[in-house]
Amino acid sequence: MIKITDSVLYVGVNDHKVDLFEGIYHVPNGMAYNSYVVMDEKISVFDSVDAAFGDEWLKNIASALEGRKPDYLIVQHMEPDHSANIERFIKTYPEAKVVGNAKTFSMLNQFFSTDFTQYQELVTDGSSLCTGEHTFTFVFAPMVHWPEVMVTYDSKDKLLFSADGFGKFGALDVQEDWADEARRYYFGIVGKYGAQVQSLLKKAKELEIEKILPLHGPVLTENLGYYLGLYDTWSSYSVESEGVVVAYASIYGNTKKAAEQLAKSLEENGCPEVVLTDLARSDMAENIANAFRYGKIVLASLTYNGTLFPAMREFIENLTERGYRGRVVGIIENGTWAPVAARLIKERFAQSKDITFAEPVVTVRSAVKEQNAEEIGKLTKALC
């Protein structure tokens, strides 16, 4: 249990058993499922935790309450890692009310067999709940990143309970850089919904915020402009850092060799940062995050069964479904008898906004030859 303010306590849990968050994202440092108690004339609990940690969560709440009983469970997000223990909470504290919006209660009925009608405290966008000294204002944030999501502003302590916003991978008992894991988290999970995040940020600018309390990751207490600035950059699909990502898919090493030669050439010609990655052997979420972080990317792929190599195809699909835009894309293709990777890559970006293809396309015929070195030099100049 961690004291955040005189009246706000952290009652969340750390999960070091999980290997894949949401069944897809590698989390070697675990996850935190955050929950908070606000002590007042009436006591509020913010969100639940993953099903596997119900006992620990209820124990943390009981310890924070010191014999008192909660009056409200405020449900900001219905994803199971935050809602799985709502039914257990109501059975433990049957006099408490569950605070949520219409979509919250619709989802509750889908996840649980309990009829929550008698526990229901329905709120609307912009409505408030006073618990004594604290007044909570509910701000709806649909599709950040589920349709029922809302965030909550506490005017007394100037806190923003931000649901999944400003979250990150990693348990709270592990020290690591916030931005790297928050970026990987954002573009993996929230990245498709940049417009909705921008809308929420505009609302947040109207509030005086001293602390941000997310449902994953640490409470943010200092230099909030840094975190808000990153979210503004990410959700507007702007370039965060100058540099080039060189992402390749290779079978026998020839496409890899071309990618390595380009990366070396970029570095020798003063490119600020070059990230070289093997799409088949690296973390997809990190590759996605880097593609959005930097302004330029080179895709190096062989032709495989008349199409793109699977790892490259998956990578591009992940980018386009998240609204990849406003970037420069270079291409290296390889094929022994019918190279079509360049054409297929361009086709897959056909619906993406503001994509500029760097010239020339480097075409490798089986193995890298001297003429390819000349093409790589020209592509380097175009990218630098």
Order of alpha helices (4+ residues) and beta strands (2+ residues): beta-beta-beta-beta-beta-beta-beta-beta-alpha-beta-alpha-alpha-beta-alpha-beta-beta-beta-beta-beta-alpha-alpha-beta-alpha-beta-alpha-beta-alpha-beta-beta-alpha-beta-alpha-beta-beta-alpha
